[in-house]
Amino acid sequence: MFLVFIAAGLCIVSCAPKIVKPVGEMDTPEHHFYTGMKFLDQGKYADARKEFNQSIALNPKFSKAYAGNSLVNAYQGDFKAADDSMKKAWSYAESDSEKLFVHICRIRLFTLSKADKDWLDDAKKEFNKAIKIDSGSAAAYYFMGVAFKTALNFADAGQMFRQVLDINREYVKEADAEWNLSQKIQRAMPGTVAGKKIALLERITRADAAALFMEELKIDVLYKKRTPKTFDNTFKDPEKAKAAASPAPRAATDIAAHPLKADIEGILQLEIRGLEAYPDGTFRPNDMVDRATYAMMIEDILIKVTGDSTLATKFIGSTSPFPDLRSDLPYFNSVMVVTSRGIMEAKDITTGEFGPLNAVPGVDALLVIRKIKEELKIF
């Protein structure tokens, strides 16, 4: 019997997690955890996991390290492993600080996984638990703001980011940028899900531009209502008339599997300058749109909707007010048309540069469409 107890004791010792002895003053669970969080914020997930694992090796019951590993798994798309790690994090959470951190990490996990239709409600529950522990937790407000933003609820997102700024402790710089973005999106007032999603993009593609014109501006309907009609009642020989008829816009060869195919096909029918198919028959939906090309698109839309063909040459021969825009460039007139009407503006107010080759952020593209609607009194 004595030998049985000894054997059982040895088994317990051998089966328990092995604790690694620290090799220096900074070789602590807390230090490796904080280093891991820095790597996580930088997107260096392998390095972050290494630090979290080292933290756990030094203290197998260190709750925050398990929560950190959960986020690494989530960012890498392994949500099953993320959930398992988060359960361990909660099982070892004893102090308010540890419980608060797990609640915040759960907000982030629900936001990343969107596992079911109630994910936002689940995130809200974790947020409420977090601020019950610490009503001044900037991290809780910040990541709940990110959750609302991900759910395309920009009003509530803005309120959360504003609260982070009022607390003025952590995530101030990040919250300031997010709050400004949420304010711009609310001013742009996207009315469709596609528009709200595109609003979050740092740069739009040709496919995104097509979707915005078709869904937010409803340009096909606008053209039917606003494009001046012309009638030619003179007699024409049927055969000659058929031969002289304009060829139908060529269908693009590279959009068959694109999720915005319907919008792209609609735009191709309208033949908007700067958004046509290329000579080789491709549309290149994933190519980025720069500010100069976007100005050309807007100019073409204004000409067709207003019937004012003089806009196409209105500023030719004028002096450029922008230091980075020569008056002999092919898109100079377009830029002048849209800026003179306040539809687009200088990229850098300090230097006065227009930034013609800069990318067009989604929210800026939407603000331009909003201004077109206001000018044409479309609401």
C-alpha positions in Angstrom: 0.0 0.0 0.0 2.9 2.3 0.9 4.4 1.7 -2.6 1.0 2.6 -4.2 1.0 6.0 -2.4 4.5 6.7 -3.5 3.7 5.8 -7.1 0.6 8.0 -7.1 2.6 10.9 -5.7 5.3 10.5 -8.4 2.5 10.5 -11.0 1.0 13.7 -9.7 4.5 15.4 -9.7 5.3 14.2 -13.2 1.9 15.1 -14.7 1.9 18.6 -13.2 3.0 21.5 -15.6 6.7 21.9 -15.4 7.7 25.3 -14.1 10.7 26.9 -15.8 13.1 28.7 -13.5 13.8 32.4 -14.5 17.3 33.1 -15.8 17.4 36.8 -15.1 15.6 39.7 -13.4 13.5 40.5 -16.5 12.7 36.8 -17.1 9.3 37.1 -15.5 5.8 36.0 -16.5 4.6 39.7 -16.5 7.5 40.9 -18.7 7.0 38.2 -21.3 3.3 38.9 -21.3 3.7 42.6 -21.9 6.3 42.0 -24.6 3.8 39.5 -26.2 1.1 42.2 -26.2 3.4 44.6 -28.0 4.1 42.0 -30.6 0.4 41.2 -30.9 -0.4 44.9 -31.6 2.3 44.9 -34.3 0.9 41.9 -36.0 3.9 39.7 -35.1 1.9 36.7 -34.1 4.7 34.1 -34.0 6.7 36.3 -31.7 3.7 37.1 -29.5 2.9 33.4 -29.1 6.5 32.7 -28.1 6.4 35.3 -25.4 3.0 34.2 -24.1 4.2 30.6 -24.0 7.3 31.6 -22.1 5.1 33.5 -19.6 3.1 30.3 -19.1 6.2 28.3 -18.7 7.3 30.5 -15.8 3.8 30.6 -14.3 1.4 27.8 -15.6 -1.5 29.6 -14.0 -0.9 33.1 -15.4 -4.3 34.0 -16.7 -3.4 36.9 -18.9 -0.9 34.9 -21.0 -3.6 32.4 -21.9 -5.9 35.3 -22.9 -3.0 36.6 -25.0 -2.6 33.3 -26.7 -6.3 33.2 -27.4 -6.0 36.5 -29.3 -3.0 35.1 -31.3 -5.1 32.1 -32.3 -8.1 34.4 -33.2 -6.0 36.6 -35.4 -4.6 33.6 -37.2 -8.1 32.2 -37.7 -8.1 29.3 -35.3 -11.1 30.2 -33.3 -11.5 26.7 -31.7 -8.0 27.1 -30.1 -8.8 30.7 -29.3 -11.9 29.6 -27.3 -10.0 26.9 -25.5 -7.3 29.3 -24.5 -9.8 31.9 -23.3 -11.5 29.3 -21.1 -8.2 28.5 -19.5 -7.6 32.3 -19.0 -10.9 32.6 -17.2 -10.3 29.5 -15.0 -7.1 31.0 -13.7 -8.4 34.6 -13.4 -8.5 35.5 -9.7 -7.8 39.2 -9.3 -10.1 42.0 -10.7 -7.3 43.0 -13.0 -7.1 39.5 -14.5 -10.9 39.2 -14.8 -11.1 42.6 -16.4 -8.5 41.6 -19.0 -10.3 38.4 -19.9 -13.6 40.3 -20.4 -11.8 42.8 -22.7 -10.1 40.0 -24.6 -13.5 38.3 -25.0 -14.9 41.5 -26.6 -12.0 41.3 -29.1 -12.5 37.5 -29.7 -16.2 38.0 -30.4 -15.4 40.8 -32.8 -12.8 38.8 -34.7 -14.8 35.6 -34.9 -18.3 36.8 -35.4 -19.2 33.2 -34.6 -23.0 33.7 -34.7 -25.6 36.4 -35.3 -25.6 37.4 -31.7 -21.9 38.1 -31.5 -22.4 41.9 -30.9 -24.7 41.2 -28.0 -22.1 38.8 -26.5 -19.5 41.5 -26.8 -21.8 44.0 -25.1 -22.3 41.6 -22.2 -18.5 41.3 -21.7 -18.2 45.1 -21.9 -20.8 45.6 -19.2 -18.9 43.1 -17.0 -15.7 44.9 -17.7 -16.8 48.4 -16.7 -18.5 47.0 -13.6 -15.0 46.1 -12.5 -13.5 49.3 -13.7 -15.7 52.0 -15.1 -12.7 53.9 -16.3 -11.2 51.2 -18.4 -10.1 52.9 -21.6 -9.4 49.5 -23.2 -12.9 48.2 -22.6 -14.4 51.3 -24.3 -11.9 51.2 -27.1 -12.5 47.6 -28.1 -16.2 47.9 -27.7 -15.9 50.8 -30.1 -14.1 48.5 -32.5 -16.9 46.0 -32.1 -19.6 48.6 -33.0 -17.5 49.7 -35.9 -17.1 46.2 -37.2 -20.9 45.8 -36.9 -21.2 49.0 -39.0 -22.8 50.9 -36.1 -20.8 54.1 -36.4 -22.8 56.2 -34.1 -22.3 53.9 -31.1 -18.7 53.3 -32.1 -18.1 57.1 -32.1 -19.5 57.4 -28.5 -17.2 54.6 -27.3 -14.1 56.3 -28.9 -15.2 59.6 -27.5 -15.3 58.1 -24.0 -11.7 56.8 -24.5 -10.6 60.4 -25.2 -12.4 61.6 -22.1 -10.7 59.0 -19.9 -7.4 60.1 -21.5 -5.3 57.1 -20.4 -4.8 54.3 -22.9 -5.5 54.1 -26.6 -5.8 57.9 -26.9 -4.1 58.1 -30.3 -5.9 55.1 -31.8 -9.3 56.3 -30.4 -8.7 59.8 -31.8 -8.2 58.4 -35.3 -11.2 56.1 -35.0 -13.5 58.9 -33.6 -12.6 61.1 -36.5 -13.3 58.3 -39.0 -16.6 57.6 -37.4 -17.6 61.3 -37.6 -16.6 61.4 -41.3 -18.6 58.3 -42.1 -21.7 59.7 -40.3 -21.3 62.9 -42.4 -21.1 60.8 -45.5 -24.3 59.0 -44.5 -23.8 55.8 -46.5 -27.3 54.3 -47.1 -26.4 50.7 -48.0 -24.4 47.9 -46.4 -22.0 48.0 -49.3 -21.4 51.7 -48.8 -20.8 51.2 -45.0 -18.3 48.5 -45.7 -16.5 50.5 -48.3 -16.4 53.5 -45.9 -13.9 51.5 -43.8 -11.4 50.9 -46.6 -8.2 52.8 -46.6 -8.2 52.8 -50.4 -10.9 51.9 -52.9 -10.6 49.8 -56.0 -12.3 50.1 -59.4 -14.9 47.6 -58.3 -15.6 49.6 -55.1 -16.1 52.8 -57.2 -18.6 50.9 -59.4 -20.5 49.7 -56.3 -20.6 53.2 -54.8 -21.9 54.8 -58.0 -24.5 52.1 -58.5 -25.7 51.6 -55.0 -25.1 54.9 -53.2 -25.5 57.4 -56.0 -27.9 55.1 -58.0 -26.3 56.5 -61.1 -28.3 54.3 -63.5 -31.6 55.8 -62.2 -30.0 59.3 -62.1 -28.9 59.1 -65.7 -32.4 58.1 -66.9 -33.9 61.1 -65.0 -31.3 63.7 -65.7 -29.6 63.0 -69.0 -31.1 65.2 -71.6 -32.9 63.3 -74.3 -32.3 64.0 -78.0 -34.6 63.1 -80.9 -33.7 62.7 -84.6 -36.8 62.4 -86.7 -35.1 62.6 -90.1 -35.4 59.6 -92.4 -32.4 57.1 -92.4 -31.9 54.1 -94.5 -32.4 51.1 -92.1 -29.3 49.3 -93.2 -27.1 52.4 -93.0 -28.6 53.3 -89.6 -27.9 49.8 -88.3 -24.3 50.0 -89.5 -23.8 53.4 -88.0 -25.3 52.5 -84.6 -22.9 52.7 -81.6 -21.5 49.3 -80.6 -22.7 48.0 -77.3 -20.2 48.4 -74.4 -17.8 45.5 -74.3 -18.3 43.1 -71.4 -15.3 42.7 -69.2 -13.5 39.3 -69.3 -12.2 39.2 -65.7 -15.3 39.8 -63.5 -17.2 36.6 -63.8 -16.4 35.5 -60.2 -16.2 38.9 -58.7 -18.8 39.6 -55.8 -19.5 43.0 -57.3 -20.0 41.7 -60.8 -23.6 43.1 -61.1 -22.4 46.6 -60.2 -19.5 46.5 -62.6 -21.7 45.4 -65.4 -24.1 48.2 -64.7 -21.3 50.8 -64.7 -19.9 49.4 -68.0 -23.2 50.1 -69.7 -23.0 53.7 -68.6 -19.5 54.2 -70.0 -18.1 56.5 -67.3 -14.8 58.0 -68.2 -12.0 56.5 -66.1 -14.2 53.4 -65.3 -14.5 51.8 -68.7 -13.2 48.4 -69.7 -9.6 48.4 -70.9 -8.7 47.8 -74.6 -7.8 44.2 -73.8 -11.3 43.6 -72.5 -10.4 43.5 -68.8 -11.9 45.7 -66.1 -9.2 45.1 -63.5 -11.6 45.3 -60.6 -8.9 45.2 -57.9 -6.8 48.0 -59.3 -6.7 51.0 -56.9 -8.4 54.3 -57.8 -6.3 57.5 -57.4 -7.7 60.9 -56.7 -7.0 62.2 -60.3 -9.0 59.3 -61.8 -11.8 59.7 -59.3 -12.0 63.4 -60.3 -12.3 62.3 -64.0 -15.2 60.0 -63.1 -17.0 62.7 -61.2 -16.5 65.3 -64.0 -17.9 62.9 -66.5 -21.0 62.2 -64.3 -21.6 65.9 -63.9 -21.3 66.5 -67.7 -23.8 63.8 -68.4 -26.3 64.6 -65.7 -26.3 68.4 -66.2 -25.9 68.3 -70.0 -23.2 71.0 -69.7 -20.6 69.8 -72.2 -18.5 73.0 -71.6 -17.3 71.6 -68.3 -15.0 69.3 -70.3 -12.9 72.3 -71.4 -13.8 74.9 -68.9 -10.4 75.2 -67.3 -8.1 74.4 -70.2 -5.4 77.2 -70.4 -5.9 78.2 -66.7 -3.2 78.4 -64.2 -3.0 75.6 -61.7 -3.6 76.6 -58.0 -2.1 73.3 -56.9 1.8 73.0 -56.6 1.7 69.3 -57.6 -0.7 69.7 -60.5 0.5 70.9 -63.9 -2.1 72.6 -66.1 -1.0 70.4 -69.1 -1.9 67.1 -67.4 -4.8 65.2 -68.9 -6.8 65.3 -65.7 -6.1 68.9 -64.8 -9.5 70.1 -66.1 -11.3 67.3 -64.1 -9.6 68.3 -60.9 -10.5 71.9 -61.4 -14.1 71.1 -62.1 -14.6 69.1 -58.9 -12.5 71.4 -56.7 -14.1 74.6 -57.9 -17.5 73.2 -56.9 -16.2 72.1 -53.5 -16.9 68.4 -54.4 -13.2 67.5 -53.8 -10.6 69.5 -52.0 -6.8 69.7 -51.5 -5.3 66.6 -50.0 -3.0 68.8 -47.8 -4.5 72.1 -46.7 -1.1 73.2 -45.3 0.9 72.8 -48.6 -2.1 73.2 -50.9 -1.2 69.9 -52.7 -4.0 68.0 -54.4 -2.3 64.6 -54.3 -3.5 63.4 -57.7 -1.8 60.0 -57.5 -2.8 59.4 -53.9 -5.3 56.6 -53.1 -8.9 57.5 -52.4 -10.1 56.3 -48.9 -13.6 54.8 -48.8 -15.0 57.5 -46.5 -13.6 60.3 -48.8 -15.2 58.6 -51.8 -18.5 58.6 -50.0 -18.2 62.2 -48.9 -17.8 63.1 -52.6 -21.0 61.3 -53.5 -22.8 63.0 -50.6 -21.7 66.4 -52.1 -22.9 65.4 -55.5 -26.3 64.6 -54.1 -26.4 67.9 -52.3 -25.4 69.8 -55.5 -28.0 68.0 -57.6 -30.5 68.1 -54.8 -30.8 64.3 -54.6 -32.0 63.1 -51.2 
